[in-house]
């Protein structure tokens, strides 16, 4: 089976937020900045590094309350650093299942 690479195209920038629920904490919804999205996944700006393999369900995209209701898995996470090497924020890539 060939894995699809989101970097090959189809990504759209999206200024807004994604609301999701983690499978390990189903009673607590949280929001993250959404940087881009495609039919196979999305890139998020997050406050702390996420663990690869974490799973959950994307509920909605804001603005507009766009209902998504798709399961996902975190497939990568990285720290973003300024020119002096200080971490400014974290990003994570999720793949829709």
C-alpha positions in Angstrom: 0.0 0.0 0.0 1.4 3.4 -1.0 1.2 6.2 1.6 -0.1 9.5 0.4 2.2 12.5 1.0 0.2 15.7 1.7 3.3 17.7 0.6 2.6 16.6 -3.0 -0.3 19.1 -3.3 -3.9 19.7 -2.5 -3.2 21.6 0.7 -5.2 24.8 1.3 -4.3 27.5 3.8 -7.0 28.0 6.4 -7.1 30.9 8.8 -9.1 29.7 11.8 -9.3 27.0 14.4 -10.0 23.3 14.6 -12.0 21.9 17.5 -11.3 18.3 18.4 -11.7 15.6 21.0 -8.9 13.3 22.0 -9.8 9.6 22.4 -8.0 9.5 25.7 -10.1 12.4 27.0 -13.5 12.1 25.3 -15.3 14.6 27.6 -13.0 17.5 26.9 -13.0 19.4 23.6 -10.0 21.6 22.7 -9.1 24.0 19.9 -5.9 24.6 18.0 -4.9 27.0 15.2 -5.3 25.4 11.8 -2.5 26.3 9.4 -3.5 24.2 6.4 -5.8 21.3 5.4 -6.3 18.8 2.7 -8.6 15.8 2.1 -6.0 13.6 3.9 -5.0 15.7 6.9 -4.0 19.0 8.4 -1.2 21.0 10.0 -1.9 22.5 13.4 -0.2 25.1 15.6 -0.2 23.7 19.2 1.0 24.9 22.5 3.2 21.9 23.4 4.6 19.0 21.4 2.1 16.2 20.7 3.0 12.5 20.7 2.9 10.7 17.4 0.2 8.1 17.4 -2.3 10.1 19.5 -5.8 9.8 18.1 -9.0 11.7 18.3 -11.9 13.2 16.3 -12.0 16.6 14.5 -15.4 18.0 15.3 -15.5 21.4 13.5 -13.5 24.1 11.7 -14.0 27.8 12.7 -15.0 30.2 11.5 -18.2 29.1 10.0 -18.8 26.0 12.3 -17.9 23.6 9.4 -18.7 20.1 10.7 -16.0 17.6 9.9 -16.5 14.6 12.3 -13.4 12.7 11.1 -11.1 10.5 13.1 -7.4 11.4 12.9 -3.9 10.3 14.1 -1.0 12.6 14.9 1.7 11.6 12.4 4.4 14.1 13.2 5.2 16.9 15.6 8.1 19.5 15.7 9.3 22.5 17.6 9.5 25.8 15.6 12.5 27.9 16.6 13.5 31.5 16.0 16.9 32.5 14.5 18.5 32.4 18.0 17.3 28.8 18.5 14.5 29.5 21.0 11.3 27.5 20.6 8.5 29.9 19.5 5.7 27.3 19.1 5.0 23.7 18.1 3.3 22.3 15.0 1.8 18.9 14.4 0.5 17.0 11.4 -2.6 14.9 11.6 -3.8 12.3 9.1 -7.5 11.7 8.7 -8.4 8.0 9.1 
